[in-house]
Structure formats: C-alpha cells, structure tokens
Amino acid sequence: MDQPLKAVSKFLSYILRHRPEAIDLELNAGGWAAVADLIQCAGKHDHFLSEEIIKKVVISNDKQRFKLSEDGQYIRANQGHSIPVNLDLLPLTPPSALFHGTATRFLASIMASGLLPSGRQHVHLSASYEIAIAVGRRHGKPTVLKINAPKMQTDGYLFYCSENGVWLTDYVPTQYLVEVE
Ligand code: HQG
C-alpha cells in the first residue's frame, strides 16, 4: 500500500475501531458507518476522503482490515475494535495451534494473569507464527506464545475468526500458554 493510502487506513482504523465520535460519526450496532456520512464527517474535521479513496484502501489493504457492504454504501472494520460492536461472529473450531505475538517485557505479567484483551474486544491470535512475531515486534523485543486451542475449546472457551482471518477469543488463561523457543 502506498504511503497516502496507509495514512488513510490508519485514520479509518482509528475512527471505525476506536473513536468515531472524534469526527462526530455514528456507527450502528454492527459497527457499520454509512460511507456518505463518513466522507462528510471526516471532511468537517479536515480529513479529505472520497468514495474512490475509501474503495482503494479497502481493496489494497494488506490485512483486509475493512469491509464494504455489497451495495458499497456502508463500511466497517473487520476486527480490532475497542468500542462495543456486534460483528455477528459464530464460534468456530480453531486450528490445532494458534499463536500470539507480544513483547518479552509483557511475559511475566501474561504468565501471571493470562492473555487479556487489553482494551480491545478480544484477544487477537493468529494461525501463523510469522504473523504473530510481526505483531510482537510492534510492541518491542518480540516473542511468541503458542495457545493450546483444542484443549481450550474442549474446556468450553469459544473461538471466532474475523472476516480477515484473525482468530479471536475473550481470554486465554495461563495453563493453555507456552512460550515458543
Ligand atoms: C499484551 C494488529 C501484560 C498483548 C495485529 C499485547 C493484531 C498483556 C498488548 C491486532 C497481557 C495489547 C491486535 C497481560 C495481553 N499482561 N500484557 N496479562 N495480556 N497483553 O495492540 O494483539 O495492524 O491491543 O500481548 O495484527 O498486539 O491494528 O493487541 O502485546 O491483530 O490491524 O497487551 O492489531 O492489527 O496490544 O494486536 P494490542 P495485539 P492491526
């Protein structure tokens, strides 16, 4: 994604996941915003958007962070929200291993309290070690935890997979976690 589109993606992530009120935008219960409202509200707050730019960001986004409704009139973030939205995700059987990337400085706390959503709606997990290590790198010296997802599921924990392939769960207690050497 080129730099201007990346900036728009960051702006949309902030607005659609965390602070729609920063531009006086209203999301519905499913986290959808009308594209026309988004363009208008952003414009009033000195952020120029157009349908064309929004479409480009949705299509070219490296992690497919956003989804447009079929008629193209509404947009929402696929995951990562800190505000309560109902994504209508159905519980799914997770793969045999899921990974969570974090920074080494968080390990002691994670091994004491488990993986917490830390301000987001869910704990974010990945089926890929490589993706997890990249997520961990955003926070500092990275490390990866492996989650015994099948055992968690047997024990009654629910897993969801977002539209863009991020595995989500509410909480991971420490007994299901092991650091990948
Ligand atoms: C840590 C990106 C101390 C947790 C990625 C993480 C992801 C604890 C941080 C998405 C803890 C939260 C989310 C505990 C968890 N004690 N630290 N008990 N439990 N933590 O950014 O998972 O590019 O909210 O390990 O791809 O890093 O934005 O979550 O380090 O899918 O689309 O608390 O963000 O996607 O950090 O990243 P974050 P995350 P985007």
Residues whose N, C-alpha, C, O or C-beta is under 5 A from the ligand:
A	BS01	HQG	G101 T102 A103 F106 S109 I110 S113 G114 L115 L116 P117 S118 R120 H124 V135 H139 V166
